[in-house]
Amino acid sequence: MPCSNALAPFVIAALVALGPLPAGAQNNAAPPPPAISDKVQLCATCHGADGLPVVEKVPIIAGQHESNLLIVLQEYRNGERTSDLMGPIAKNLSGDDMKALAAYFSALPWPAYREPADAASITRFQALDAGKKCTSCHREGFVGYANTPRVANQKLDYLIKTLSDFHDNKRPNMPRMTALVRNFSADDIAAMAHYLAGL
């Protein structure tokens, strides 16, 4: 069930009372530093204790690039990206918290997630001729680098939402992405998302 924006304050408050993450969470990764353990627990509520999100339209952050994770948190705190849930959380994080969280999650393995794309989606994506433009930033294999996120095997519903937000100019922090998908149809966006999720 998605985290309702109206319930966000209650979700945050309830998490404070929860115990530590279960044994074996995050693929038996080393436990987070004590200074951020409660914050990691809060992140895991939506992003998943094992690295695979349990909430709709929430991205995989385990194994994502450290610089990118830090930038995303900073953008939420500064209002460059908006979210009724992430905005308040980011505003309550110190700069050191953000750096520690980005380092912790980036060190985790990317979870085993793949939504195989159908042939029609692959063909439609290839016809868009966006591959070279995408890989100029997201690199070959769409694995990202430094400030640029990995989008290969990212959650399908999150990819559709994000690409749609760029298309509708709801993500003005990345004008290059808005320009890339501005003329895409909803079917084009779905095909791109299916292609990326199925890599």
N, C-alpha and C positions, 0 to 999 in steps of 0.2 A: 504494500500500500504506500503511495507516495506520501512524503512529508508535506502536509498542508501548510501553506504560508501562515494561516491563522493559528496553527498549532505550534509554530516554530518556538515561541517563548517557552511553551510548556515542555517541548521536547528537550530544549537546552536545560531547563531547570530539573527535569527528571533524570537526566544523565548524570548530574552531579551526585545523585544518591546511589548510582549503580556501582557495583564492585568492579574489579579489574577485568580486563579482557580474558576470555577463557584460555586455558592452556592450549597451546598449539595454534593460536590465532596468528594471522599473518605468516602462514607457512613456516611456523617454528622459528621466525626471525627473532633476533635479540630483542629483549624488551626495550621499550623507549626509555630515554633518560627520565628520571623521576620528575624533573621540572615540567615535562610536557606530557606525562602519562595520562592525566585526566583529559587533556586536549586531544590526544590520539584516540582515546576512547570516544570522545565526542565525534570526531571525524568518522570513526568506524561505524557509528550508528547508521549513517547513510551510505558511506563509501565501502562498507563491508569489513568485518573483522578479518576476513581471509583475503582481502584485496579486491574482491568482486562486489560491486555495489548491490545493495539490497533494495534500493529505492529507484523508481523510474526517473529517467532523464538526468541521472547523476553519473559523472564520469569515473572511470578507473583512474586513480591517482597513485596506486602502488606501482613503483617502477617508472613513473613519469620523471622527466628531467628536472633536476633540482632547481636550476635557474628559472625554469618555466613555472614550477609550483610556487616559488617565492614571488614571482611577478604577479601571478594570479591572486595570491593572498593580498598583495599590496594594492592591486587594482580594486578588489572588493572593499578594502579598507578606505581607499581614496574616493570611492564612488564611480570609478571609471568603468567598472562592471557592476551590475545591479542584481541583487537577489535578496528577497525578504528573509531568507535563512542565512546565507553566507555573509551578507553585509554586516549584520549585528555580531556574528561570530568573529569576523576579521577585525572589526573595530575594537574588540576586547583583547586582541593579541598584541603583544609588544613586538618590536622588531626582532628581538632575540628569539621569541616564541616562533615567529614565522620562519626564521632561518633554521631553527631546530626541527620544526615540523617538515619543512621542505627537504632537509637532509635525511630525516628518518624515512619518510615515504619514498623518496627517490632510491634509497638503498634496498627497498623491498623488491622481490621478484614480481614481474608482470604476471597477473593471474592467467590461468588457462581459460581464455575466452575467445570464441570465434563463432561468428554467424555466417556460415558459408553462403556466398552470393550465388544467385541463380544466373544462368547464362544470359538472360535478357538484361539484367542489371549490369553485368560486366560489359556487354556489347554497348549498352547505352552510355556507360561511363567512358568507354574508349572513344565513342563518337563525339563526346563533349570536348575532346582534345585538351583537357585541363591537366593531364598528367605531368607534363613538363613544368607547367606553372606551379603546380602543387609541390613537386619534388625540388624545385629551386629553393624552397624554404624547409619543407618537411623531409628532405633527403630521399635517396633511393629507398624503396621499401616503406616509405612513409613512417620511418622510425623516429623522426625528429632529431633535434640536436640543440643542446644548451637552452636558449630562450624559446625555441620552437617546439611545441609539443609533439609527442608521438601520437599519431592518429590511427596507425595500423592496429587492428584488433581492439579498437576503442568500442565502447558500448554503442550499439546500433541506435537506440532511442535517443541517446545523448547526441550522437552525430547528426541525426535528423533535426533535433531541436537547435543545435548550435548553427548548422548551416542555414536553417530557416531564419534564425535570429539575424545572421549576417545579411541574408537576402532582404529581410524586412527592415534593415537598419536599426535593429534593437541592440546591436553590439557595435556602437560607433568607435570603440577603442581600436578596431582593426579595419581601417578603410580599405586596405589592400584586399582583405577577404570579401568585404562587401562588394567591391568592384568585380571580383572574380565571379561571384555567384549571382550578381544582380539580375542577369538575364536568364537565369536557370528557372525552369518550371519546377513545380512540386515533384513531378516524376523524375526530373533530372537530379534533384537533391536526394530523393530516396535512392536512386541508383548509385550515386556517389557514396552515400552512407553505407549501403549494402556492400559495395565493393571494398571500402576501407575496413569494415567490420569483419569481412571474410578473408582478409589477407593472412 
